[in-house]
């Protein structure tokens, strides 16, 4: 325990100043260490239990643990030559060394230590001086107190003491000094003025050190040590590295070296109380809490260096770091070292190369288990795995009351409503809505165009834009999960086609009957909300969810490629061209030799006389409009060969896809500062679109462009914005509409809720909860509104929603060099969806700008969204196992516990379901697609007869892969 101590050098007088410093010292006596704590140590059998006892003691203001920055300085004094301390390594979280050339820092890496150096360090703590809670204000005072204790153990003659003191007070040369000296003064001043974070961190409840000011001229300041511990010249601070130091951090200085005049080593471990800002000692101006001093005879520099590295590395260990702050004596420190030795892993010398620098891991396991009391040494607390089916939260539990789930959803989301808008005020959100606005525009307009063709213009592009905008804005404002993006789906289009054909065959009003079906569907959705039917979502497991998500992603990829091939029909190429006859090539319009009945009917309607038409002078559009034929060696079926347009479209398509992926991964690149990389990654897709638009404009090849309606009015003049539910239809159609509405309700429910399950995955770490009932209510309400207004129906779009979530991922800022960013969650807010659909509604007024966007660029975005959404789908990981020999298979958690043949059987079952879904969705029977998705739940139930519950818990559990693997490793250690 700390105690006062007078100097034992009575035969030699001291100055009064030095005597006063010795009287103020409160340090641990070497001779009383073992005796004072023998009984305390005996009560704890193992170092682990001793450490847990130490960490369990109450904290006081003097021993509050802070983040530590550790610096290793070395000195070599030989032959009386002048020397100085040189910084050779530093630790904030990982080790960084000054390279042999002395010009730069190494990349951060995981420190690898020899077991011998750790035992040498332990011996140093046993035999050296341990001074805890020393009161000192400068390096001179610290040196005197350390040397006093060294003298108490063994005599130092006067000359040796003075030489050691001079060595300790010599100037410290830091790596940042050399870097600054190489800068021109003007460049230096510009750099310093441009950096904002030059204020060093002040101490937090630990001492008087504050933000240092430029030092005054003081004759007492010498050898890099200043009596006034609150002042530092900020122009000598590496402000760039200072930004990486956590606020309130303290320093741990490790000083090692060889002095040729010493015959035996001098070792001291010092803990200052309070921490003191020792000017010039540390690379950055933060107060020093710990010093470890090892000075020894000549010839053992490498040994001292390795012991210093061991001390610095162990100080960065989370557990020993806390022990060092709370230790009351030498035995506490030894217990901390022994506990550290219990946790280290030894690699055989003949099986690896110690010179290899280990890259910092992407994630570091928590060390909290080492702090838990009552745990036997070397074991961990067994963690119970989450049971299957418990991965869904309370939002999917039945309440037994009408609208009980909806009320709970509103109560759950209401406290976060204002923060949903505040949290959206971020640059990342700007990048997200710019990307998704471009991504949502094309499918909405395309869907409107297809719907216009299927309904003879009764619902077309302008109605699709208005419906998407209204539904999206309302959903973003009031839904339970605003991260979901609404869009159009294939089954809805199939339903609309069948309904229109039915109405045309039986001479019914399509829009009126559609309105009745929509109102019935909205009513049925309301009943589902009232009865908490969304709780059935808990039966949608990974098996069903991944099959559905994989299907939608593959459809996105397929349709993107299909649209590219379709451009080959619009802009044909000559597959049988003769380069030598290019000068003879021509293409012109001519009267068709055998006009079809459809062509003759068209000419009659327009009063066109074929012989009077100047066919050879018609343009391509005019020729196609009059259904003429193209003749000549440069003509295809649809017009002249235009290979430049097709190949340029392919270049735009693939360039957009690859550049979007490249820029999205730019965050992990080695180039540019972190902030720049982050911005480029966030704006990846938008930057790609802008760049491709500019290149397309400069090249000038007439690629196909996005066509946006320029007038805000219904497509057909015989309809308005409000539709009569009965119209000219018989009254009984209002009741009969309930039958197709039932199928439509299943379609809406399954599409909406499966997408919601994917978005609300636990691995997304959502903090504000979700609202399945509230989501379904908003979809139902807006479906009724769109039906009355004669607008398309919109429901959750899987790929767009996944892309939205991926664009809003939050990662920790990499503070310590080498530390990998950690996934923190998703930026949950309502602004991105709101702005996306507001802009979509205003697109009618932005035709001038949007008409420059090439369609191949948007097709490339679709391909990127489909491919990027496939990441994280376990089904594709298992699918690739078919082509891998067992020794090359990744270390997936399910491969540890499930036989490979069972894994393949599960994958084949899922693949068969996916193929069936694909066939049904792309066939005329697509209207029953939701029923087939529902059937997947029953197929999954049948798998209970083929697989054990334990096997299914690994293959079909929603728990994140990394967490399951960690739990598995922990359970194995517990068994051992």
WOURRA-V180072 format. One record per residue. PSI is psi as a letter, one per 30 degrees, with the letter a starting at -180 (999 if undefined). NEAR is the number of other ideal C-beta (glycine too) atoms within 8 Angstrom. D_FIRST is the distance of its C-alpha to the first C-alpha in Angstrom with 1 decimal. Layout:
BEGIN
psi/near/d_first
PSI/NEAR/D_FIRST
PSI/NEAR/D_FIRST
END
This chain:
BEGIN
psi/near/d_first
l/7/0.0
k/7/3.8
l/9/6.4
l/6/10.1
k/11/12.2
l/6/16.0
k/11/18.3
g/7/19.7
i/8/23.0
f/5/25.0
f/3/28.3
k/6/28.3
l/2/28.4
l/9/26.5
l/5/27.7
e/6/26.7
e/6/25.5
e/10/23.1
e/10/21.8
e/8/21.2
e/12/19.2
e/14/17.0
f/8/16.5
f/7/15.5
k/14/12.7
j/10/9.1
l/13/7.5
k/13/5.4
k/8/7.7
e/11/10.0
f/4/11.2
g/10/8.3
e/13/7.5
e/8/10.4
e/6/10.6
f/8/7.6
g/13/8.8
e/8/12.4
e/6/13.8
e/8/12.5
e/10/13.9
f/6/17.0
f/5/17.9
j/10/18.5
e/3/21.3
l/9/21.4
e/12/19.3
e/13/21.2
e/11/20.3
e/14/16.6
e/15/16.9
e/13/19.0
e/10/16.5
e/13/13.9
f/11/16.7
f/6/17.8
l/7/14.9
k/3/16.1
k/6/16.0
l/6/15.5
f/6/17.3
f/8/14.5
h/9/14.0
k/11/17.7
k/7/18.9
l/12/21.7
k/8/24.3
k/13/23.6
k/15/26.0
k/14/25.2
k/15/27.1
j/14/27.6
k/13/28.9
l/14/30.3
l/15/31.7
j/8/34.0
j/13/34.8
k/9/37.8
g/4/40.4
g/4/39.1
k/6/40.3
k/3/38.7
l/9/36.5
l/9/34.4
k/12/31.8
k/10/33.7
k/14/32.6
f/9/33.5
l/12/32.1
l/12/30.4
k/16/29.2
e/12/29.6
e/11/30.3
l/14/32.3
k/13/32.5
k/13/34.9
k/8/35.9
k/11/37.9
l/9/41.1
e/3/42.4
f/5/44.9
g/7/42.2
f/5/44.2
l/7/42.6
k/8/39.8
l/10/40.3
k/6/40.7
k/12/37.4
l/13/36.9
k/10/34.6
k/11/32.3
k/5/33.2
l/11/30.8
k/7/31.5
e/8/29.6
e/7/29.3
e/13/27.4
e/15/24.9
e/8/24.3
e/12/24.1
e/13/21.4
e/12/19.4
e/8/20.1
e/13/18.9
e/14/15.4
e/8/15.4
f/6/16.8
a/11/15.8
k/11/13.3
j/13/10.4
j/14/9.5
k/12/8.0
h/10/9.5
k/14/11.6
j/8/14.4
l/11/17.6
f/6/21.1
l/12/22.9
f/11/23.0
e/9/23.9
e/10/20.7
e/13/18.6
e/12/20.7
e/12/20.3
e/15/16.6
e/15/16.6
e/12/19.4
e/14/17.7
e/14/15.1
e/12/18.0
f/13/19.9
e/8/17.4
e/7/17.9
k/6/21.6
k/4/24.1
k/10/25.5
l/6/28.8
e/7/29.5
e/6/31.7
e/10/29.4
e/11/26.5
e/8/29.0
e/11/30.3
e/15/27.0
e/11/26.2
e/9/29.6
e/13/29.2
f/11/26.1
g/12/28.0
l/12/31.2
k/8/32.8
k/12/32.0
k/9/35.1
l/8/35.0
e/11/37.7
f/11/38.7
e/9/39.7
e/10/42.4
e/9/43.7
e/10/44.1
f/6/45.8
f/5/48.4
k/9/49.4
k/5/52.3
e/6/51.3
e/6/53.6
e/8/52.3
e/10/48.7
e/8/49.5
e/8/51.3
e/9/48.5
e/10/45.9
f/6/48.1
f/5/48.7
k/9/45.0
f/3/43.7
h/7/40.1
f/10/39.0
k/5/36.5
l/13/32.9
k/10/30.5
l/8/28.7
k/15/25.1
j/8/24.6
g/5/22.3
f/14/19.8
a/8/21.1
f/7/24.3
k/14/25.8
a/7/29.2
j/6/32.3
k/12/32.9
l/7/36.2
k/8/38.1
k/12/36.7
l/5/38.7
k/4/39.8
j/9/37.2
f/5/37.5
f/6/33.8
j/10/33.3
l/7/33.6
h/7/32.7
g/11/31.7
k/14/28.9
k/13/29.5
e/10/27.7
j/9/28.8
g/14/26.6
g/9/29.0
k/11/32.1
k/13/33.6
j/7/37.1
f/11/38.0
f/6/41.0
g/8/38.7
k/13/37.0
i/11/38.1
f/11/38.9
e/6/40.2
e/10/37.0
e/13/35.1
f/7/37.0
f/8/35.3
k/13/31.7
k/7/30.6
k/6/30.2
g/10/26.7
l/12/25.6
l/16/22.9
k/17/23.0
j/15/21.2
k/14/22.6
j/15/23.1
j/15/24.5
l/14/26.1
l/15/29.0
k/16/30.8
k/14/31.4
f/9/34.2
f/6/33.0
k/14/29.8
f/3/30.0
l/7/26.6
k/9/24.4
j/13/21.6
k/11/18.9
k/14/16.1
k/15/14.3
k/12/13.4
j/13/12.6
k/15/14.1
j/11/13.8
l/11/16.6
k/15/18.6
k/13/21.2
j/14/24.7
j/14/25.2
k/15/29.0
f/8/30.6
e/11/27.6
l/11/28.2
e/10/31.6
k/12/31.3
i/11/30.1
l/13/27.0
k/15/23.5
k/16/21.1
e/13/17.7
k/15/16.9
k/13/18.2
k/13/18.7
k/13/20.5
j/17/22.6
k/13/25.2
l/12/27.3
l/11/30.7
k/8/34.0
f/5/35.5
h/9/32.8
e/10/32.9
e/6/33.5
e/9/30.6
e/14/28.2
e/11/29.8
e/13/29.4
e/14/25.7
e/15/25.3
e/14/27.4
e/13/25.3
e/12/22.1
e/17/24.0
e/12/25.6
f/13/22.6
f/15/21.1
f/12/24.3
k/10/23.9
e/7/23.5
e/14/21.0
e/13/18.7
e/12/18.9
e/11/17.5
e/16/14.8
e/12/13.8
e/12/13.6
f/13/11.6
k/12/9.2
f/7/5.5
a/13/5.5
e/13/8.8
e/11/10.5
e/14/10.7
e/14/12.4
e/11/14.6
e/15/15.6
e/17/16.7
e/14/18.7
e/11/20.2
e/17/21.2
e/13/22.8
e/10/24.6
f/11/25.9
f/7/27.5
l/9/29.1
k/3/32.9
k/5/34.3
k/6/37.8
k/6/40.0
f/6/40.8
g/3/44.6
g/5/44.8
l/7/43.6
j/4/43.4
f/7/39.8
f/4/41.3
k/6/42.2
k/8/40.2
k/7/39.6
k/6/40.6
k/11/38.2
l/7/39.1
e/3/40.9
k/7/38.4
k/4/34.9
k/5/34.0
k/5/31.4
g/9/28.0
e/6/27.4
f/10/28.3
f/11/25.2
f/11/23.1
k/9/25.2
l/8/23.6
g/4/25.7
k/11/27.2
k/6/27.5
k/10/26.2
g/6/28.8
l/8/30.9
l/8/31.6
k/8/32.8
k/7/36.5
k/7/38.2
k/4/41.6
k/9/44.2
k/8/46.3
k/6/49.5
k/10/52.7
f/6/54.3
g/6/51.1
f/9/50.7
k/8/52.8
a/6/51.2
f/5/52.5
f/13/55.1
g/10/57.3
k/6/57.3
k/7/60.5
f/9/60.4
g/4/63.7
l/6/64.9
k/5/67.3
g/9/65.5
e/11/62.2
e/15/60.6
e/12/62.0
e/10/60.5
e/12/57.0
e/14/57.4
e/10/58.2
e/7/55.3
e/11/53.0
f/13/54.2
e/7/54.9
f/5/51.3
g/10/51.2
e/8/54.7
e/6/53.8
f/9/50.9
f/14/53.4
e/11/55.1
e/8/52.1
f/10/50.5
f/12/53.8
i/7/53.5
k/8/52.2
e/7/53.8
e/10/53.3
e/14/55.6
e/8/58.2
e/14/58.3
e/13/58.5
f/14/61.5
e/10/63.4
e/14/63.1
f/15/64.0
e/12/66.8
e/14/68.5
e/15/67.8
f/15/69.2
e/14/72.3
e/13/74.2
e/13/74.0
e/14/74.9
e/14/77.9
e/8/78.8
e/12/78.6
e/16/80.8
e/10/83.3
e/9/83.6
e/15/83.9
e/14/86.6
e/7/88.5
f/10/88.2
g/12/89.3
h/7/91.9
g/8/89.8
e/13/89.1
k/15/85.4
a/13/84.4
e/13/81.8
e/14/81.8
e/15/81.4
e/17/78.5
e/17/76.7
e/12/77.1
e/14/76.1
e/17/73.0
e/12/72.0
e/14/72.6
e/14/70.9
e/16/67.9
e/12/67.3
e/11/67.6
e/16/65.3
e/12/62.7
e/8/62.7
f/6/62.6
l/12/61.7
f/12/58.7
i/12/57.8
f/12/58.9
f/12/57.7
k/15/60.8
k/15/63.8
k/12/67.3
a/13/70.2
l/13/73.4
l/10/73.8
e/9/76.5
e/13/77.4
e/12/78.1
e/13/80.5
e/11/82.3
e/13/82.6
e/14/84.1
e/9/86.6
e/9/87.7
e/13/88.0
e/13/90.1
e/8/92.4
e/9/92.9
e/12/93.8
e/8/96.2
e/6/97.9
g/6/98.5
h/5/99.0
l/11/96.0
j/9/94.0
e/12/90.9
e/12/88.7
e/16/89.7
e/14/89.0
e/13/85.7
e/14/84.7
e/14/85.5
e/14/83.4
e/16/80.5
e/13/80.6
e/11/80.8
e/15/77.8
e/13/75.8
e/9/76.7
e/11/75.7
e/16/72.3
e/10/71.9
e/9/72.6
e/12/69.9
e/16/67.4
e/9/68.5
g/7/68.1
h/11/64.7
f/9/66.4
f/13/63.7
f/10/61.5
f/6/63.7
f/12/61.8
f/8/59.1
f/6/61.7
j/10/61.7
a/10/59.3
e/10/58.5
e/12/61.8
e/13/63.9
e/13/61.8
e/12/61.7
e/14/65.4
e/13/66.3
e/14/63.9
e/13/65.1
e/12/68.7
e/11/68.2
e/15/66.4
e/10/69.1
e/12/71.8
e/14/70.3
e/12/70.3
e/8/73.8
e/9/75.2
e/14/73.8
e/9/75.5
e/8/78.6
e/11/79.0
e/13/78.7
e/8/81.5
e/8/83.5
f/14/83.5
f/10/85.4
e/8/88.2
e/8/88.2
i/11/88.0
l/13/89.7
l/10/89.8
j/9/92.7
f/4/91.9
h/4/95.3
l/7/95.7
j/6/97.6
f/5/96.1
f/4/99.5
g/8/101.1
e/8/98.7
f/4/101.3
f/6/103.6
k/9/101.1
l/7/101.8
k/12/101.2
l/10/103.2
k/11/103.9
l/10/107.2
k/10/108.9
k/9/107.9
e/4/110.5
i/4/110.2
k/9/108.6
l/7/107.1
e/5/108.2
e/7/104.9
e/10/105.7
e/9/109.2
e/8/108.0
e/11/105.7
e/13/108.5
e/8/110.7
e/6/108.1
g/6/107.8
h/6/111.5
k/10/110.8
j/7/113.6
e/8/112.4
f/5/115.2
f/5/114.5
k/11/110.8
i/5/110.1
e/11/107.9
f/7/107.3
g/4/106.0
k/11/103.4
l/5/99.7
e/8/97.4
e/6/96.4
e/9/100.0
e/13/101.1
e/10/98.5
e/6/99.4
g/11/103.1
h/10/102.1
a/13/103.9
l/8/103.3
k/15/101.9
l/7/104.0
l/9/103.3
f/8/101.2
g/9/98.1
k/11/98.1
a/9/96.2
e/4/96.9
g/8/94.9
a/11/95.9
k/9/95.5
k/11/92.9
i/10/89.8
f/9/87.4
e/7/85.4
e/13/84.3
e/13/83.3
e/9/81.3
e/12/79.7
e/16/78.7
e/10/77.1
e/8/75.2
e/16/73.9
e/15/73.0
e/9/71.0
e/10/69.5
e/18/68.2
e/12/66.7
e/8/64.9
e/11/63.8
e/14/62.3
e/11/60.3
e/8/59.3
e/14/58.2
e/11/56.3
g/9/54.2
f/11/53.7
f/10/50.3
g/5/49.0
l/8/51.0
f/2/49.6
k/4/51.7
l/6/51.1
l/5/48.0
e/7/46.5
e/6/48.1
e/8/51.5
e/14/51.2
e/9/50.2
e/10/53.2
e/13/55.6
e/12/54.4
e/11/54.8
g/12/58.3
e/14/59.3
e/14/62.4
e/11/63.5
e/10/63.3
e/14/65.3
e/13/68.0
e/8/68.3
e/9/68.5
e/15/71.1
e/12/73.2
e/8/73.2
e/9/74.2
e/14/76.9
e/8/78.3
e/6/78.4
e/7/79.9
g/5/82.5
k/8/83.4
i/4/84.6
l/12/82.1
k/9/82.1
l/9/80.4
k/12/78.8
j/6/81.5
k/14/80.4
k/9/82.9
f/5/83.8
k/6/85.3
i/6/83.8
l/4/86.5
k/10/87.3
e/10/88.5
k/7/91.8
f/4/93.9
g/3/95.0
l/9/91.6
a/5/89.3
f/5/85.6
k/7/86.3
k/14/87.8
k/7/89.9
f/10/88.7
e/9/92.3
b/9/94.4
g/5/97.5
l/10/96.1
l/4/97.3
e/6/95.3
f/6/94.3
f/13/92.3
e/9/89.6
e/6/89.2
f/7/89.6
f/13/86.9
f/8/84.3
e/7/85.0
f/10/83.8
e/15/81.1
e/9/79.5
e/13/79.2
e/12/78.0
e/12/75.3
e/11/74.0
e/15/74.0
e/15/72.1
e/13/69.6
e/11/68.8
e/13/68.5
e/13/66.3
e/13/63.9
e/15/63.4
e/13/62.5
e/15/60.2
e/11/58.4
e/12/57.9
e/14/56.5
g/9/54.2
k/8/52.6
e/8/48.9
f/6/48.1
f/10/49.1
h/9/46.1
k/10/48.2
f/6/46.3
g/8/49.2
l/11/51.0
l/12/54.6
i/14/57.9
e/16/60.5
e/15/62.7
e/14/62.6
e/17/63.3
e/15/66.4
e/12/67.6
e/12/67.5
e/16/69.3
e/14/71.9
e/10/72.5
f/13/73.0
e/14/75.2
e/11/77.5
e/11/77.5
e/16/78.3
e/17/81.0
e/12/82.8
f/11/82.6
h/16/83.8
l/13/80.6
l/15/79.0
k/12/76.2
k/13/72.7
l/12/69.8
k/14/66.4
j/13/66.8
e/14/64.4
e/12/64.1
e/14/64.0
e/15/61.3
e/13/59.2
e/15/59.7
e/15/58.7
e/12/55.4
e/9/54.7
f/12/55.3
g/15/52.7
k/10/49.8
k/8/46.4
l/8/43.9
k/7/40.4
k/6/40.3
j/8/39.0
d/9/36.0
k/10/34.3
k/9/36.7
f/11/38.0
k/11/36.9
k/9/40.0
k/9/41.2
k/7/40.7
k/8/43.5
f/7/42.5
a/11/45.8
k/11/49.1
j/12/49.8
j/13/51.5
l/14/54.0
f/11/57.7
e/12/58.8
e/14/59.6
e/16/62.0
e/13/63.5
e/10/64.2
e/15/65.5
f/16/68.2
e/10/69.0
e/11/69.7
e/15/71.7
f/12/73.9
g/8/74.4
f/12/75.3
e/13/79.0
g/5/78.6
g/10/76.7
e/11/79.4
e/5/79.9
e/6/76.4
f/11/76.1
f/10/79.4
f/9/77.8
j/12/75.4
k/15/76.9
e/14/76.9
f/15/75.8
e/16/72.5
e/14/72.0
e/13/72.9
e/17/70.2
e/16/67.7
e/16/68.8
e/15/68.3
e/13/64.8
e/14/63.9
e/15/65.3
e/11/63.6
e/11/60.2
f/15/60.3
f/10/60.7
k/5/57.2
f/5/54.9
j/11/57.9
f/9/57.0
e/13/60.7
e/9/61.3
e/10/58.3
e/12/59.9
e/9/63.3
f/8/62.2
f/13/61.1
e/7/64.8
g/4/65.1
k/8/61.8
k/5/61.5
e/6/58.6
f/4/56.5
g/5/56.6
k/10/55.9
l/5/52.8
i/7/49.9
k/9/50.9
e/11/49.3
f/9/52.7
f/12/53.7
f/8/50.8
f/9/52.1
k/11/55.8
k/5/58.5
e/9/60.1
e/6/63.5
e/11/62.3
e/14/60.7
e/11/64.0
e/9/65.9
e/13/63.8
e/13/64.3
e/8/68.0
e/10/68.4
e/13/66.6
e/10/68.8
e/8/72.0
e/11/71.1
e/12/70.4
e/8/73.8
e/9/75.5
e/15/73.9
e/11/75.0
e/8/78.6
e/12/78.9
e/12/77.4
g/6/79.7
l/7/82.8
f/4/85.1
g/6/83.3
f/12/80.2
f/10/80.5
g/9/79.3
e/13/76.1
e/13/73.8
e/9/75.2
e/11/74.3
e/12/70.7
e/10/70.7
f/8/72.0
e/14/68.9
e/10/66.9
e/8/69.3
e/11/69.3
e/11/65.5
e/7/65.9
f/8/68.3
f/13/65.6
f/8/63.8
f/4/66.5
f/6/65.8
k/10/62.0
l/5/59.3
e/8/57.0
e/7/54.1
e/11/56.1
f/13/57.1
f/11/53.6
e/12/52.8
f/13/56.2
h/12/56.8
k/13/53.5
g/8/52.6
k/10/49.0
k/7/47.9
e/9/48.2
e/7/44.7
e/8/43.1
e/13/45.2
e/10/44.2
e/9/40.5
e/10/40.9
e/11/42.8
e/8/40.2
e/13/37.5
e/11/39.7
e/8/40.4
e/9/36.7
e/10/36.2
e/5/39.1
999/5/37.8
END
